Amino acid sequence: MRDDHGNVVGSAKEGDHRFPAIFAEITASVGRVILGKDEQVRLALCCLFAGGHLLIEDIPGIGKTTLAKVLAGVLGLEFRRIQCTSDMLPGDILGVSVFEQKNSVFTFHPGPIFTQVLLSDEINRATPKTQSALLEAMEERQVTIEGKTRSLPRPFFVIATQNPFEQAGTFPLPESQLDRFLIRIELGYPDRSSEHDLLLGGGTQQELAAIKPLLTPEEVVHFQHQAAAVKASDTLINYIQNILDFTRNDPAFYMGLSPRAGLNLLRAARVWAFTDRRNYVLPEDIQQIMPFVVGHRLRRAEDQAEMGRDELIALLNTVPVPS
């Protein structure tokens, strides 16, 4: 149910029933701008409602920035963008204190990180020192500047785009930074039909300008809490642990999954189940979301290179599924 302004209203109890329809409406609205990428849009929304952060890795010009803008617009969230470069400093993200002679005091000027949706464009063009400025914010939803801790808005969602490593001028993200991202996706080239519609329409600016918010920030936080309450049985928890143990003990992997990876897998699976009108997680939810949660966390032992998606799924599917 919506009020006179088009915002979703209702009690927390009603949220269990309303969320799948709202999620589908949001997905359809985003899909009118990001053509032919329904799976990636659903994964991005799943990441947000799970309270995580999203990494998009692909070549320039695919629509990564547009996806970030349209997600913020359709969810009614404040959006800010930083273009990462090799000369960017941590203060350019977090903010700085400036001395005001008139009052003889230092006044803090917040950086772009004080927003609800932060697009860190081409994050691997920033130096490791600047990349690390995001670590505390992504994990703790706060930043410490000049000895003072400042809370970030709610919700707080980082979307980072990353160019392929073989492109010039990139600094690979360290494992500690990669582990902060709940989901990684690739957009890829559009299919021929979608690209035809894109070319015919002259781009996405007109559709992007027409995007209307379907939620408020308070409603986004509300649904995040609803999704976090989806039940996971002891059997399902054991299944996740078996997956973690498998990656830690199988010689095919250079390094196993961390406890944080297990928590993220469960968080994402809860949202996946919630979108399917269920208040409990099934092993199928784990299997569907798993490649996008663990793919950027695992490396092949022999050359420390990333595994292909099919190879990764084949290995992890050897873990017995609970009956």
Secondary structure in CASP SS format (residue, H / E / C, confidence):
PFRMAT SS
TARGET T0000
AUTHOR 0000-0000-0000
METHOD secondary structure of the structure
MODEL  1
M C 1.00
R E 1.00
D C 1.00
D C 1.00
H C 1.00
G C 1.00
N C 1.00
V E 1.00
V C 1.00
G C 1.00
S C 1.00
A H 1.00
K H 1.00
E H 1.00
G H 1.00
D H 1.00
H H 1.00
R H 1.00
F H 1.00
P H 1.00
A H 1.00
I H 1.00
F H 1.00
A H 1.00
E H 1.00
I H 1.00
T H 1.00
A H 1.00
S H 1.00
V H 1.00
G H 1.00
R C 1.00
V C 1.00
I C 1.00
L C 1.00
G C 1.00
K C 1.00
D H 1.00
E H 1.00
Q H 1.00
V H 1.00
R H 1.00
L H 1.00
A H 1.00
L H 1.00
C H 1.00
C H 1.00
L H 1.00
F H 1.00
A C 1.00
G C 1.00
G C 1.00
H C 1.00
L E 1.00
L E 1.00
I E 1.00
E E 1.00
D C 1.00
I C 1.00
P C 1.00
G C 1.00
I C 1.00
G C 1.00
K H 1.00
T H 1.00
T H 1.00
L H 1.00
A H 1.00
K H 1.00
V H 1.00
L H 1.00
A H 1.00
G H 1.00
V H 1.00
L H 1.00
G C 1.00
L C 1.00
E C 1.00
F E 1.00
R E 1.00
R E 1.00
I E 1.00
Q E 1.00
C C 1.00
T C 1.00
S C 1.00
D C 1.00
M C 1.00
L C 1.00
P H 1.00
G H 1.00
D H 1.00
I H 1.00
L H 1.00
G E 1.00
V E 1.00
S E 1.00
V E 1.00
F E 1.00
E E 1.00
Q C 1.00
K C 1.00
N C 1.00
S C 1.00
V E 1.00
F E 1.00
T E 1.00
F E 1.00
H E 1.00
P E 1.00
G C 1.00
P C 1.00
I C 1.00
F C 1.00
T C 1.00
Q C 1.00
V E 1.00
L E 1.00
L E 1.00
S E 1.00
D E 1.00
E C 1.00
I H 1.00
N H 1.00
R H 1.00
A C 1.00
T C 1.00
P H 1.00
K H 1.00
T H 1.00
Q H 1.00
S H 1.00
A H 1.00
L H 1.00
L H 1.00
E H 1.00
A H 1.00
M H 1.00
E H 1.00
E H 1.00
R C 1.00
Q E 1.00
V E 1.00
T E 1.00
I E 1.00
E C 1.00
G C 1.00
K E 1.00
T E 1.00
R E 1.00
S E 1.00
L C 1.00
P C 1.00
R C 1.00
P C 1.00
F C 1.00
F E 1.00
V E 1.00
I E 1.00
A E 1.00
T E 1.00
Q E 1.00
N C 1.00
P C 1.00
F C 1.00
E C 1.00
Q C 1.00
A C 1.00
G C 1.00
T C 1.00
F C 1.00
P C 1.00
L C 1.00
P C 1.00
E H 1.00
S H 1.00
Q H 1.00
L H 1.00
D C 1.00
R C 1.00
F C 1.00
L C 1.00
I E 1.00
R E 1.00
I E 1.00
E C 1.00
L C 1.00
G C 1.00
Y C 1.00
P C 1.00
D C 1.00
R H 1.00
S H 1.00
S H 1.00
E H 1.00
H H 1.00
D H 1.00
L H 1.00
L H 1.00
L H 1.00
G H 1.00
G C 1.00
G C 1.00
T C 1.00
Q H 1.00
Q H 1.00
E H 1.00
L H 1.00
A H 1.00
A C 1.00
I C 1.00
K C 1.00
P C 1.00
L C 1.00
L C 1.00
T C 1.00
P H 1.00
E H 1.00
E H 1.00
V H 1.00
V H 1.00
H H 1.00
F H 1.00
Q H 1.00
H H 1.00
Q H 1.00
A H 1.00
A H 1.00
A C 1.00
V C 1.00
K E 1.00
A C 1.00
S C 1.00
D H 1.00
T H 1.00
L H 1.00
I H 1.00
N H 1.00
Y H 1.00
I H 1.00
Q H 1.00
N H 1.00
I H 1.00
L H 1.00
D H 1.00
F H 1.00
T H 1.00
R H 1.00
N H 1.00
D C 1.00
P C 1.00
A C 1.00
F E 1.00
Y C 1.00
M C 1.00
G C 1.00
L C 1.00
S C 1.00
P H 1.00
R H 1.00
A H 1.00
G H 1.00
L H 1.00
N H 1.00
L H 1.00
L H 1.00
R H 1.00
A H 1.00
A H 1.00
R H 1.00
V H 1.00
W H 1.00
A H 1.00
F H 1.00
T H 1.00
D C 1.00
R C 1.00
R C 1.00
N C 1.00
Y E 1.00
V C 1.00
L C 1.00
P H 1.00
E H 1.00
D H 1.00
I H 1.00
Q H 1.00
Q H 1.00
I H 1.00
M H 1.00
P H 1.00
F H 1.00
V H 1.00
V H 1.00
G C 1.00
H C 1.00
R C 1.00
L C 1.00
R C 1.00
R E 1.00
A C 1.00
E C 1.00
D C 1.00
Q C 1.00
A C 1.00
E C 1.00
M C 1.00
G C 1.00
R H 1.00
D H 1.00
E H 1.00
L H 1.00
I H 1.00
A H 1.00
L H 1.00
L H 1.00
N C 1.00
T C 1.00
V C 1.00
P C 1.00
V C 1.00
P C 1.00
S C 1.00
END
